[in-house]
Structures are given as structure tokens and as C-alpha cells.
Amino acid sequence: MVETTFQKVICLNLNTWEAYPTGNQGYLKLLGSMSTSPESIRRAIFQKIDEGGEVGKNYNEWANTVRRDGIENFFVISVKGETQDAANELAEKLIKDNGWKNISVRTYATKLN
């Protein structure tokens, strides 16, 4: 039996401690691979910003802070769970436990396999 894994990515601004949790479906398409790491997602985000790509509200807010503070001030954390709810809950707990400000706009974990 193949386990299903869901992933949620947290883009953390190290200047403001604002966390931008999101799924990674768009990044997977951009990278052309189901194998992602936090660094590959970070690079894909930077590439998408450079291209001026159209994205949703959450991504636009994140992109504006990258333009303001620079990509070097961001850290990407990847959390995984067996279900979408489990990955979402783990991301929320990580953000809350660390005292980061959650800047989430209707985002969800993405199925990896």
C-alpha cells in the first residue's frame, strides 16, 4: 500500500517573523518535479516573483515582502502529514508554537503522491 503524503510550505520572513503558509502545487508545476526541498521551493518562489507571474492573494502578499526585504531574509520550512488536515494542523502548530504571525489566506496542503 502506498502512503499518501501531503505537504505544506511555510515561508518565514526573518525580519518580521511573519509566516506565509501555502501548498506547493504551483511550485511543483514550476519545478517540473514531484521531488521538492525547501530550498528548491524557495528558488521557485524567487523565479516566479522575477517573472511577475500572476498568483493568488496569499502569494502576492508574500511576494511583496520578498521585494521589500530580499529573498535572503526568508527561510522555507516544509511540513508533511498523511492527510491534508494533518499537514495543515502541523503547519498551524509550528507557527503558533514559535510565536510567528500567520499570514495565511485560504491555503491548504498539497498532495505529493
Biopython code that builds the backbone (N, CA, C, O; Angstrom):
import numpy as np
from Bio.PDB.StructureBuilder import StructureBuilder

atoms = [
    (1, "MET", "N", (0.831, -1.177, 0.000)),
    (1, "MET", "CA", (0.000, 0.000, 0.000)),
    (1, "MET", "C", (0.884, 1.252, 0.000)),
    (1, "MET", "O", (1.797, 1.364, 0.818)),
    (2, "VAL", "N", (0.618, 2.184, -0.907)),
    (2, "VAL", "CA", (1.376, 3.422, -0.999)),
    (2, "VAL", "C", (0.757, 4.460, -0.068)),
    (2, "VAL", "O", (-0.447, 4.710, -0.109)),
    (3, "GLU", "N", (1.595, 5.057, 0.768)),
    (3, "GLU", "CA", (1.111, 6.098, 1.666)),
    (3, "GLU", "C", (0.950, 7.407, 0.896)),
    (3, "GLU", "O", (1.790, 7.768, 0.072)),
    (4, "THR", "N", (-0.117, 8.089, 1.175)),
    (4, "THR", "CA", (-0.321, 9.406, 0.593)),
    (4, "THR", "C", (0.296, 10.424, 1.538)),
    (4, "THR", "O", (0.105, 10.358, 2.752)),
    (5, "THR", "N", (1.025, 11.351, 0.975)),
    (5, "THR", "CA", (1.649, 12.390, 1.777)),
    (5, "THR", "C", (1.190, 13.751, 1.278)),
    (5, "THR", "O", (1.116, 14.000, 0.075)),
    (6, "PHE", "N", (0.889, 14.606, 2.209)),
    (6, "PHE", "CA", (0.534, 15.984, 1.891)),
    (6, "PHE", "C", (1.620, 16.890, 2.462)),
    (6, "PHE", "O", (2.184, 16.611, 3.520)),
    (7, "GLN", "N", (1.903, 17.967, 1.756)),
    (7, "GLN", "CA", (2.947, 18.893, 2.172)),
    (7, "GLN", "C", (2.405, 20.313, 2.232)),
    (7, "GLN", "O", (1.605, 20.736, 1.397)),
    (8, "LYS", "N", (2.864, 21.028, 3.241)),
    (8, "LYS", "CA", (2.574, 22.451, 3.337)),
    (8, "LYS", "C", (3.908, 23.152, 3.542)),
    (8, "LYS", "O", (4.775, 22.663, 4.266)),
    (9, "VAL", "N", (4.061, 24.286, 2.907)),
    (9, "VAL", "CA", (5.302, 25.040, 2.948)),
    (9, "VAL", "C", (5.063, 26.322, 3.741)),
    (9, "VAL", "O", (4.061, 27.005, 3.533)),
    (10, "ILE", "N", (5.972, 26.646, 4.641)),
    (10, "ILE", "CA", (5.888, 27.885, 5.403)),
    (10, "ILE", "C", (7.061, 28.761, 4.985)),
    (10, "ILE", "O", (8.219, 28.402, 5.196)),
    (11, "CYS", "N", (6.759, 29.903, 4.396)),
    (11, "CYS", "CA", (7.771, 30.875, 4.001)),
    (11, "CYS", "C", (7.854, 31.892, 5.131)),
    (11, "CYS", "O", (6.912, 32.654, 5.347)),
    (12, "LEU", "N", (8.963, 31.911, 5.848)),
    (12, "LEU", "CA", (9.100, 32.726, 7.046)),
    (12, "LEU", "C", (9.997, 33.927, 6.784)),
    (12, "LEU", "O", (11.143, 33.772, 6.364)),
    (13, "ASN", "N", (9.472, 35.131, 7.034)),
    (13, "ASN", "CA", (10.238, 36.359, 6.916)),
    (13, "ASN", "C", (11.039, 36.517, 8.209)),
    (13, "ASN", "O", (10.459, 36.692, 9.281)),
    (14, "LEU", "N", (12.352, 36.456, 8.112)),
    (14, "LEU", "CA", (13.209, 36.521, 9.290)),
    (14, "LEU", "C", (13.322, 37.926, 9.868)),
    (14, "LEU", "O", (13.825, 38.084, 10.980)),
    (15, "ASN", "N", (12.873, 38.944, 9.153)),
    (15, "ASN", "CA", (12.864, 40.312, 9.682)),
    (15, "ASN", "C", (11.625, 40.573, 10.528)),
    (15, "ASN", "O", (11.706, 41.190, 11.590)),
    (16, "THR", "N", (10.481, 40.099, 10.051)),
    (16, "THR", "CA", (9.210, 40.408, 10.703)),
    (16, "THR", "C", (8.611, 39.232, 11.456)),
    (16, "THR", "O", (7.680, 39.416, 12.241)),
    (17, "TRP", "N", (9.126, 38.028, 11.234)),
    (17, "TRP", "CA", (8.611, 36.789, 11.802)),
    (17, "TRP", "C", (7.175, 36.526, 11.350)),
    (17, "TRP", "O", (6.375, 35.940, 12.080)),
    (18, "GLU", "N", (6.870, 36.966, 10.146)),
    (18, "GLU", "CA", (5.588, 36.651, 9.529)),
    (18, "GLU", "C", (5.743, 35.353, 8.743)),
    (18, "GLU", "O", (6.711, 35.171, 8.004)),
    (19, "ALA", "N", (4.782, 34.460, 8.912)),
    (19, "ALA", "CA", (4.815, 33.164, 8.250)),
    (19, "ALA", "C", (3.738, 33.124, 7.166)),
    (19, "ALA", "O", (2.578, 33.454, 7.412)),
    (20, "TYR", "N", (4.138, 32.719, 5.978)),
    (20, "TYR", "CA", (3.230, 32.622, 4.836)),
    (20, "TYR", "C", (3.089, 31.150, 4.459)),
    (20, "TYR", "O", (3.812, 30.661, 3.592)),
    (21, "PRO", "N", (2.153, 30.435, 5.113)),
    (21, "PRO", "CA", (1.980, 29.025, 4.782)),
    (21, "PRO", "C", (1.201, 28.858, 3.488)),
    (21, "PRO", "O", (0.270, 29.612, 3.205)),
    (22, "THR", "N", (1.590, 27.871, 2.716)),
    (22, "THR", "CA", (0.938, 27.625, 1.436)),
    (22, "THR", "C", (1.150, 26.183, 1.009)),
    (22, "THR", "O", (2.033, 25.492, 1.518)),
    (23, "GLY", "N", (0.337, 25.742, 0.074)),
    (23, "GLY", "CA", (0.570, 24.450, -0.553)),
    (23, "GLY", "C", (1.710, 24.603, -1.521)),
    (23, "GLY", "O", (2.299, 25.681, -1.605)),
    (24, "ASN", "N", (2.043, 23.560, -2.258)),
    (24, "ASN", "CA", (3.162, 23.680, -3.175)),
    (24, "ASN", "C", (2.813, 23.244, -4.589)),
    (24, "ASN", "O", (3.709, 22.936, -5.375)),
    (25, "GLN", "N", (1.544, 23.212, -4.923)),
    (25, "GLN", "CA", (1.140, 22.757, -6.240)),
    (25, "GLN", "C", (1.753, 23.607, -7.352)),
    (25, "GLN", "O", (2.254, 23.068, -8.339)),
    (26, "GLY", "N", (1.717, 24.917, -7.199)),
    (26, "GLY", "CA", (2.297, 25.796, -8.208)),
    (26, "GLY", "C", (3.789, 25.628, -8.321)),
    (26, "GLY", "O", (4.345, 25.713, -9.416)),
    (27, "TYR", "N", (4.451, 25.388, -7.194)),
    (27, "TYR", "CA", (5.894, 25.216, -7.223)),
    (27, "TYR", "C", (6.260, 23.910, -7.908)),
    (27, "TYR", "O", (7.244, 23.841, -8.643)),
    (28, "LEU", "N", (5.460, 22.869, -7.663)),
    (28, "LEU", "CA", (5.713, 21.585, -8.316)),
    (28, "LEU", "C", (5.617, 21.735, -9.831)),
    (28, "LEU", "O", (6.433, 21.178, -10.566)),
    (29, "LYS", "N", (4.624, 22.484, -10.297)),
    (29, "LYS", "CA", (4.480, 22.719, -11.735)),
    (29, "LYS", "C", (5.664, 23.513, -12.269)),
    (29, "LYS", "O", (6.199, 23.197, -13.332)),
    (30, "LEU", "N", (6.072, 24.536, -11.539)),
    (30, "LEU", "CA", (7.187, 25.369, -11.960)),
    (30, "LEU", "C", (8.482, 24.569, -11.996)),
    (30, "LEU", "O", (9.281, 24.718, -12.921)),
    (31, "LEU", "N", (8.691, 23.723, -10.996)),
    (31, "LEU", "CA", (9.907, 22.927, -10.917)),
    (31, "LEU", "C", (9.878, 21.721, -11.847)),
    (31, "LEU", "O", (10.922, 21.172, -12.199)),
    (32, "GLY", "N", (8.660, 21.308, -12.245)),
    (32, "GLY", "CA", (8.526, 20.148, -13.118)),
    (32, "GLY", "C", (8.908, 18.856, -12.428)),
    (32, "GLY", "O", (9.366, 17.920, -13.083)),
    (33, "SER", "N", (8.731, 18.787, -11.125)),
    (33, "SER", "CA", (9.153, 17.617, -10.374)),
    (33, "SER", "C", (8.272, 17.432, -9.148)),
    (33, "SER", "O", (7.783, 18.402, -8.569)),
    (34, "MET", "N", (8.078, 16.193, -8.765)),
    (34, "MET", "CA", (7.357, 15.904, -7.528)),
    (34, "MET", "C", (8.327, 15.863, -6.349)),
    (34, "MET", "O", (7.901, 15.757, -5.199)),
    (35, "SER", "N", (9.628, 15.946, -6.631)),
    (35, "SER", "CA", (10.638, 15.917, -5.591)),
    (35, "SER", "C", (11.053, 17.345, -5.271)),
    (35, "SER", "O", (11.757, 17.980, -6.056)),
    (36, "THR", "N", (10.623, 17.847, -4.127)),
    (36, "THR", "CA", (10.947, 19.219, -3.764)),
    (36, "THR", "C", (11.641, 19.267, -2.411)),
    (36, "THR", "O", (11.473, 18.388, -1.566)),
    (37, "SER", "N", (12.399, 20.288, -2.242)),
    (37, "SER", "CA", (13.026, 20.577, -0.952)),
    (37, "SER", "C", (12.669, 22.005, -0.609)),
    (37, "SER", "O", (12.272, 22.764, -1.493)),
    (38, "PRO", "N", (12.797, 22.395, 0.648)),
    (38, "PRO", "CA", (12.540, 23.791, 0.970)),
    (38, "PRO", "C", (13.358, 24.760, 0.111)),
    (38, "PRO", "O", (12.850, 25.806, -0.293)),
    (39, "GLU", "N", (14.620, 24.418, -0.170)),
    (39, "GLU", "CA", (15.449, 25.324, -0.972)),
    (39, "GLU", "C", (14.972, 25.390, -2.421)),
    (39, "GLU", "O", (14.988, 26.465, -3.020)),
    (40, "SER", "N", (14.546, 24.256, -3.000)),
    (40, "SER", "CA", (14.071, 24.300, -4.383)),
    (40, "SER", "C", (12.786, 25.111, -4.479)),
    (40, "SER", "O", (12.561, 25.808, -5.469)),
    (41, "ILE", "N", (11.947, 25.022, -3.461)),
    (41, "ILE", "CA", (10.714, 25.813, -3.437)),
    (41, "ILE", "C", (11.062, 27.294, -3.281)),
    (41, "ILE", "O", (10.459, 28.147, -3.932)),
    (42, "ARG", "N", (12.014, 27.589, -2.435)),
    (42, "ARG", "CA", (12.458, 28.975, -2.244)),
    (42, "ARG", "C", (12.945, 29.553, -3.584)),
    (42, "ARG", "O", (12.604, 30.682, -3.938)),
    (43, "ARG", "N", (13.736, 28.777, -4.319)),
    (43, "ARG", "CA", (14.235, 29.243, -5.620)),
    (43, "ARG", "C", (13.087, 29.427, -6.613)),
    (43, "ARG", "O", (13.085, 30.376, -7.397)),
    (44, "ALA", "N", (12.116, 28.518, -6.576)),
    (44, "ALA", "CA", (10.961, 28.622, -7.477)),
    (44, "ALA", "C", (10.145, 29.872, -7.158)),
    (44, "ALA", "O", (9.663, 30.547, -8.067)),
    (45, "ILE", "N", (9.991, 30.177, -5.885)),
    (45, "ILE", "CA", (9.270, 31.379, -5.481)),
    (45, "ILE", "C", (9.982, 32.609, -6.022)),
    (45, "ILE", "O", (9.350, 33.507, -6.579)),
    (46, "PHE", "N", (11.294, 32.649, -5.857)),
    (46, "PHE", "CA", (12.079, 33.779, -6.326)),
    (46, "PHE", "C", (11.976, 33.907, -7.851)),
    (46, "PHE", "O", (11.849, 35.011, -8.380)),
    (47, "GLN", "N", (12.030, 32.772, -8.547)),
    (47, "GLN", "CA", (11.907, 32.774, -10.011)),
    (47, "GLN", "C", (10.542, 33.308, -10.426)),
    (47, "GLN", "O", (10.447, 34.113, -11.353)),
    (48, "LYS", "N", (9.488, 32.866, -9.750)),
    (48, "LYS", "CA", (8.136, 33.294, -10.081)),
    (48, "LYS", "C", (7.971, 34.793, -9.850)),
    (48, "LYS", "O", (7.324, 35.479, -10.642)),
    (49, "ILE", "N", (8.553, 35.299, -8.770)),
    (49, "ILE", "CA", (8.487, 36.731, -8.485)),
    (49, "ILE", "C", (9.197, 37.501, -9.586)),
    (49, "ILE", "O", (8.688, 38.513, -10.068)),
    (50, "ASP", "N", (10.379, 37.023, -9.988)),
    (50, "ASP", "CA", (11.145, 37.691, -11.041)),
    (50, "ASP", "C", (10.383, 37.733, -12.359)),
    (50, "ASP", "O", (10.516, 38.680, -13.134)),
    (51, "GLU", "N", (9.582, 36.698, -12.605)),
    (51, "GLU", "CA", (8.812, 36.635, -13.847)),
    (51, "GLU", "C", (7.555, 37.482, -13.791)),
    (51, "GLU", "O", (6.898, 37.688, -14.811)),
    (52, "GLY", "N", (7.216, 37.977, -12.605)),
    (52, "GLY", "CA", (5.997, 38.772, -12.452)),
    (52, "GLY", "C", (4.748, 37.944, -12.652)),
    (52, "GLY", "O", (3.730, 38.454, -13.120)),
    (53, "GLY", "N", (4.815, 36.670, -12.301)),
    (53, "GLY", "CA", (3.705, 35.749, -12.514)),
    (53, "GLY", "C", (2.447, 36.118, -11.754)),
    (53, "GLY", "O", (2.516, 36.665, -10.653)),
    (54, "GLU", "N", (1.299, 35.819, -12.338)),
    (54, "GLU", "CA", (0.003, 36.034, -11.680)),
    (54, "GLU", "C", (-0.233, 34.914, -10.695)),
    (54, "GLU", "O", (-0.190, 33.737, -11.051)),
    (55, "VAL", "N", (-0.478, 35.280, -9.475)),
    (55, "VAL", "CA", (-0.713, 34.296, -8.428)),
    (55, "VAL", "C", (-1.797, 34.802, -7.506)),
    (55, "VAL", "O", (-2.268, 35.930, -7.655)),
    (56, "GLY", "N", (-2.194, 33.983, -6.558)),
    (56, "GLY", "CA", (-3.271, 34.339, -5.649)),
    (56, "GLY", "C", (-2.870, 35.379, -4.613)),
    (56, "GLY", "O", (-1.710, 35.783, -4.535)),
    (57, "LYS", "N", (-3.838, 35.802, -3.827)),
    (57, "LYS", "CA", (-3.641, 36.864, -2.839)),
    (57, "LYS", "C", (-2.537, 36.526, -1.842)),
    (57, "LYS", "O", (-1.691, 37.375, -1.560)),
    (58, "ASN", "N", (-2.523, 35.312, -1.302)),
    (58, "ASN", "CA", (-1.514, 34.934, -0.321)),
    (58, "ASN", "C", (-0.121, 35.063, -0.919)),
    (58, "ASN", "O", (0.781, 35.606, -0.281)),
    (59, "TYR", "N", (0.058, 34.576, -2.122)),
    (59, "TYR", "CA", (1.357, 34.634, -2.778)),
    (59, "TYR", "C", (1.757, 36.080, -3.057)),
    (59, "TYR", "O", (2.926, 36.435, -2.909)),
    (60, "ASN", "N", (0.806, 36.914, -3.458)),
    (60, "ASN", "CA", (1.113, 38.317, -3.732)),
    (60, "ASN", "C", (1.603, 39.030, -2.479)),
    (60, "ASN", "O", (2.541, 39.824, -2.550)),
    (61, "GLU", "N", (0.983, 38.759, -1.334)),
    (61, "GLU", "CA", (1.425, 39.365, -0.081)),
    (61, "GLU", "C", (2.847, 38.913, 0.246)),
    (61, "GLU", "O", (3.691, 39.715, 0.645)),
    (62, "TRP", "N", (3.093, 37.628, 0.073)),
    (62, "TRP", "CA", (4.429, 37.076, 0.318)),
    (62, "TRP", "C", (5.427, 37.697, -0.649)),
    (62, "TRP", "O", (6.518, 38.089, -0.234)),
    (63, "ALA", "N", (5.078, 37.797, -1.929)),
    (63, "ALA", "CA", (5.971, 38.354, -2.941)),
    (63, "ALA", "C", (6.330, 39.804, -2.621)),
    (63, "ALA", "O", (7.476, 40.213, -2.807)),
    (64, "ASN", "N", (5.370, 40.575, -2.146)),
    (64, "ASN", "CA", (5.642, 41.971, -1.799)),
    (64, "ASN", "C", (6.665, 42.081, -0.673)),
    (64, "ASN", "O", (7.510, 42.977, -0.688)),
    (65, "THR", "N", (6.594, 41.174, 0.304)),
    (65, "THR", "CA", (7.567, 41.230, 1.397)),
    (65, "THR", "C", (8.944, 40.772, 0.917)),
    (65, "THR", "O", (9.961, 41.248, 1.424)),
    (66, "VAL", "N", (8.990, 39.866, -0.042)),
    (66, "VAL", "CA", (10.273, 39.445, -0.614)),
    (66, "VAL", "C", (10.909, 40.625, -1.345)),
    (66, "VAL", "O", (12.105, 40.878, -1.203)),
    (67, "ARG", "N", (10.112, 41.338, -2.121)),
    (67, "ARG", "CA", (10.636, 42.514, -2.820)),
    (67, "ARG", "C", (11.140, 43.558, -1.823)),
    (67, "ARG", "O", (12.169, 44.197, -2.046)),
    (68, "ARG", "N", (10.411, 43.721, -0.733)),
    (68, "ARG", "CA", (10.777, 44.717, 0.278)),
    (68, "ARG", "C", (12.009, 44.300, 1.076)),
    (68, "ARG", "O", (12.927, 45.101, 1.257)),
    (69, "ASP", "N", (12.041, 43.039, 1.562)),
    (69, "ASP", "CA", (13.077, 42.600, 2.488)),
    (69, "ASP", "C", (14.188, 41.767, 1.853)),
    (69, "ASP", "O", (15.227, 41.550, 2.478)),
    (70, "GLY", "N", (13.986, 41.295, 0.618)),
    (70, "GLY", "CA", (15.002, 40.485, -0.056)),
    (70, "GLY", "C", (14.858, 39.011, 0.246)),
    (70, "GLY", "O", (14.530, 38.625, 1.369)),
    (71, "ILE", "N", (15.102, 38.190, -0.754)),
    (71, "ILE", "CA", (14.927, 36.737, -0.631)),
    (71, "ILE", "C", (15.868, 36.145, 0.423)),
    (71, "ILE", "O", (15.559, 35.111, 1.015)),
    (72, "GLU", "N", (17.008, 36.788, 0.659)),
    (72, "GLU", "CA", (17.959, 36.254, 1.643)),
    (72, "GLU", "C", (17.413, 36.326, 3.068)),
    (72, "GLU", "O", (17.961, 35.684, 3.964)),
    (73, "ASN", "N", (16.358, 37.087, 3.293)),
    (73, "ASN", "CA", (15.758, 37.193, 4.623)),
    (73, "ASN", "C", (14.574, 36.256, 4.808)),
    (73, "ASN", "O", (13.757, 36.451, 5.709)),
    (74, "PHE", "N", (14.480, 35.242, 3.957)),
    (74, "PHE", "CA", (13.390, 34.281, 4.060)),
    (74, "PHE", "C", (13.923, 32.879, 4.236)),
    (74, "PHE", "O", (14.948, 32.497, 3.672)),
    (75, "PHE", "N", (13.195, 32.130, 5.033)),
    (75, "PHE", "CA", (13.516, 30.739, 5.314)),
    (75, "PHE", "C", (12.281, 29.928, 4.969)),
    (75, "PHE", "O", (11.166, 30.325, 5.307)),
    (76, "VAL", "N", (12.462, 28.804, 4.304)),
    (76, "VAL", "CA", (11.330, 27.968, 3.896)),
    (76, "VAL", "C", (11.355, 26.673, 4.687)),
    (76, "VAL", "O", (12.365, 25.972, 4.740)),
    (77, "ILE", "N", (10.217, 26.372, 5.302)),
    (77, "ILE", "CA", (10.056, 25.157, 6.097)),
    (77, "ILE", "C", (8.983, 24.303, 5.434)),
    (77, "ILE", "O", (7.935, 24.816, 5.041)),
    (78, "SER", "N", (9.235, 23.031, 5.311)),
    (78, "SER", "CA", (8.281, 22.110, 4.709)),
    (78, "SER", "C", (7.777, 21.152, 5.782)),
    (78, "SER", "O", (8.571, 20.531, 6.488)),
    (79, "VAL", "N", (6.455, 21.034, 5.903)),
    (79, "VAL", "CA", (5.872, 20.070, 6.835)),
    (79, "VAL", "C", (5.023, 19.082, 6.044)),
    (79, "VAL", "O", (4.404, 19.439, 5.042)),
    (80, "LYS", "N", (5.004, 17.845, 6.506)),
    (80, "LYS", "CA", (4.265, 16.799, 5.802)),
    (80, "LYS", "C", (3.373, 16.038, 6.767)),
    (80, "LYS", "O", (3.684, 15.897, 7.949)),
    (81, "GLY", "N", (2.248, 15.547, 6.232)),
    (81, "GLY", "CA", (1.321, 14.748, 7.006)),
    (81, "GLY", "C", (0.673, 13.701, 6.129)),
    (81, "GLY", "O", (0.680, 13.819, 4.904)),
    (82, "GLU", "N", (0.115, 12.679, 6.748)),
    (82, "GLU", "CA", (-0.532, 11.609, 5.987)),
    (82, "GLU", "C", (-1.827, 12.077, 5.343)),
    (82, "GLU", "O", (-2.267, 11.512, 4.341)),
    (83, "THR", "N", (-2.442, 13.119, 5.921)),
    (83, "THR", "CA", (-3.665, 13.681, 5.360)),
    (83, "THR", "C", (-3.472, 15.187, 5.182)),
    (83, "THR", "O", (-2.547, 15.781, 5.736)),
    (84, "GLN", "N", (-4.363, 15.785, 4.401)),
    (84, "GLN", "CA", (-4.306, 17.224, 4.206)),
    (84, "GLN", "C", (-4.515, 17.948, 5.535)),
    (84, "GLN", "O", (-3.808, 18.906, 5.848)),
    (85, "ASP", "N", (-5.486, 17.484, 6.305)),
    (85, "ASP", "CA", (-5.759, 18.093, 7.611)),
    (85, "ASP", "C", (-4.555, 17.982, 8.547)),
    (85, "ASP", "O", (-4.237, 18.926, 9.270)),
    (86, "ALA", "N", (-3.888, 16.826, 8.529)),
    (86, "ALA", "CA", (-2.733, 16.625, 9.410)),
    (86, "ALA", "C", (-1.606, 17.597, 9.055)),
    (86, "ALA", "O", (-0.995, 18.182, 9.949)),
    (87, "ALA", "N", (-1.330, 17.771, 7.779)),
    (87, "ALA", "CA", (-0.279, 18.702, 7.356)),
    (87, "ALA", "C", (-0.664, 20.138, 7.692)),
    (87, "ALA", "O", (0.175, 20.915, 8.147)),
    (88, "ASN", "N", (-1.922, 20.494, 7.471)),
    (88, "ASN", "CA", (-2.391, 21.839, 7.808)),
    (88, "ASN", "C", (-2.263, 22.108, 9.306)),
    (88, "ASN", "O", (-1.807, 23.177, 9.712)),
    (89, "GLU", "N", (-2.667, 21.134, 10.125)),
    (89, "GLU", "CA", (-2.602, 21.283, 11.581)),
    (89, "GLU", "C", (-1.160, 21.398, 12.060)),
    (89, "GLU", "O", (-0.863, 22.189, 12.955)),
    (90, "LEU", "N", (-0.263, 20.610, 11.469)),
    (90, "LEU", "CA", (1.144, 20.665, 11.857)),
    (90, "LEU", "C", (1.735, 22.043, 11.534)),
    (90, "LEU", "O", (2.484, 22.602, 12.335)),
    (91, "ALA", "N", (1.400, 22.584, 10.369)),
    (91, "ALA", "CA", (1.890, 23.914, 9.998)),
    (91, "ALA", "C", (1.364, 24.971, 10.970)),
    (91, "ALA", "O", (2.119, 25.833, 11.420)),
    (92, "GLU", "N", (0.081, 24.905, 11.289)),
    (92, "GLU", "CA", (-0.514, 25.863, 12.228)),
    (92, "GLU", "C", (0.142, 25.772, 13.603)),
    (92, "GLU", "O", (0.416, 26.792, 14.235)),
    (93, "LYS", "N", (0.392, 24.540, 14.064)),
    (93, "LYS", "CA", (1.016, 24.334, 15.372)),
    (93, "LYS", "C", (2.440, 24.883, 15.377)),
    (93, "LYS", "O", (2.845, 25.536, 16.339)),
    (94, "LEU", "N", (3.186, 24.633, 14.341)),
    (94, "LEU", "CA", (4.561, 25.118, 14.241)),
    (94, "LEU", "C", (4.604, 26.648, 14.300)),
    (94, "LEU", "O", (5.436, 27.230, 14.997)),
    (95, "ILE", "N", (3.711, 27.275, 13.573)),
    (95, "ILE", "CA", (3.642, 28.741, 13.557)),
    (95, "ILE", "C", (3.268, 29.279, 14.940)),
    (95, "ILE", "O", (3.903, 30.202, 15.450)),
    (96, "LYS", "N", (2.238, 28.693, 15.533)),
    (96, "LYS", "CA", (1.761, 29.152, 16.843)),
    (96, "LYS", "C", (2.806, 28.919, 17.935)),
    (96, "LYS", "O", (3.071, 29.810, 18.743)),
    (97, "ASP", "N", (3.402, 27.716, 17.959)),
    (97, "ASP", "CA", (4.374, 27.375, 18.997)),
    (97, "ASP", "C", (5.609, 28.280, 18.966)),
    (97, "ASP", "O", (6.244, 28.504, 19.997)),
    (98, "ASN", "N", (5.946, 28.796, 17.787)),
    (98, "ASN", "CA", (7.119, 29.659, 17.655)),
    (98, "ASN", "C", (6.789, 31.139, 17.782)),
    (98, "ASN", "O", (7.684, 31.983, 17.758)),
    (99, "GLY", "N", (5.501, 31.453, 17.918)),
    (99, "GLY", "CA", (5.100, 32.842, 18.089)),
    (99, "GLY", "C", (5.172, 33.672, 16.819)),
    (99, "GLY", "O", (5.230, 34.900, 16.877)),
    (100, "TRP", "N", (5.167, 32.996, 15.660)),
    (100, "TRP", "CA", (5.203, 33.711, 14.391)),
    (100, "TRP", "C", (3.805, 34.226, 14.064)),
    (100, "TRP", "O", (2.811, 33.675, 14.538)),
    (101, "LYS", "N", (3.727, 35.265, 13.267)),
    (101, "LYS", "CA", (2.441, 35.814, 12.835)),
    (101, "LYS", "C", (2.002, 35.068, 11.568)),
    (101, "LYS", "O", (2.716, 35.066, 10.566)),
    (102, "ASN", "N", (0.840, 34.447, 11.620)),
    (102, "ASN", "CA", (0.324, 33.668, 10.492)),
    (102, "ASN", "C", (-0.353, 34.593, 9.485)),
    (102, "ASN", "O", (-1.353, 35.240, 9.798)),
    (103, "ILE", "N", (0.195, 34.649, 8.286)),
    (103, "ILE", "CA", (-0.362, 35.475, 7.219)),
    (103, "ILE", "C", (-0.946, 34.521, 6.168)),
    (103, "ILE", "O", (-0.497, 34.504, 5.022)),
    (104, "SER", "N", (-1.922, 33.752, 6.555)),
    (104, "SER", "CA", (-2.499, 32.744, 5.668)),
    (104, "SER", "C", (-3.813, 33.236, 5.079)),
    (104, "SER", "O", (-4.652, 33.799, 5.783)),
    (105, "VAL", "N", (-3.978, 33.018, 3.793)),
    (105, "VAL", "CA", (-5.225, 33.368, 3.118)),
    (105, "VAL", "C", (-5.723, 32.118, 2.385)),
    (105, "VAL", "O", (-5.345, 31.861, 1.241)),
    (106, "ARG", "N", (-6.561, 31.362, 3.052)),
    (106, "ARG", "CA", (-7.173, 30.160, 2.470)),
    (106, "ARG", "C", (-6.173, 29.269, 1.734)),
    (106, "ARG", "O", (-6.339, 29.006, 0.543)),
    (107, "THR", "N", (-5.157, 28.813, 2.420)),
    (107, "THR", "CA", (-4.190, 27.912, 1.801)),
    (107, "THR", "C", (-4.392, 26.510, 2.333)),
    (107, "THR", "O", (-5.029, 26.318, 3.368)),
    (108, "TYR", "N", (-3.852, 25.530, 1.629)),
    (108, "TYR", "CA", (-4.027, 24.147, 2.026)),
    (108, "TYR", "C", (-2.823, 23.319, 1.606)),
    (108, "TYR", "O", (-2.114, 23.662, 0.660)),
    (109, "ALA", "N", (-2.607, 22.235, 2.318)),
    (109, "ALA", "CA", (-1.530, 21.324, 1.982)),
    (109, "ALA", "C", (-1.819, 20.651, 0.636)),
    (109, "ALA", "O", (-2.973, 20.460, 0.254)),
    (110, "THR", "N", (-0.752, 20.303, -0.062)),
    (110, "THR", "CA", (-0.862, 19.735, -1.399)),
    (110, "THR", "C", (-0.439, 18.256, -1.377)),
    (110, "THR", "O", (0.519, 17.878, -0.704)),
    (111, "LYS", "N", (-1.166, 17.449, -2.118)),
    (111, "LYS", "CA", (-0.882, 16.023, -2.217)),
    (111, "LYS", "C", (0.408, 15.821, -3.018)),
    (111, "LYS", "O", (0.564, 16.372, -4.108)),
    (112, "LEU", "N", (1.321, 15.031, -2.472)),
    (112, "LEU", "CA", (2.590, 14.793, -3.149)),
    (112, "LEU", "C", (2.604, 13.514, -3.981)),
    (112, "LEU", "O", (3.233, 13.464, -5.038)),
    (113, "ASN", "N", (1.906, 12.473, -3.503)),
    (113, "ASN", "CA", (1.919, 11.224, -4.281)),
    (113, "ASN", "C", (0.592, 10.504, -4.166)),
    (113, "ASN", "O", (0.417, 9.436, -4.753)),
]
sb = StructureBuilder()
sb.init_structure("model")
sb.init_model(0)
sb.init_chain("A")
sb.init_seg("    ")
for serial, (resi, resn, name, xyz) in enumerate(atoms, 1):
    if name == "N":
        sb.init_residue(resn, " ", resi, " ")
    sb.init_atom(name, np.array(xyz, "f"), 0.0, 1.0, " ", f" {name:<3s}", serial, name[0])
structure = sb.get_structure()
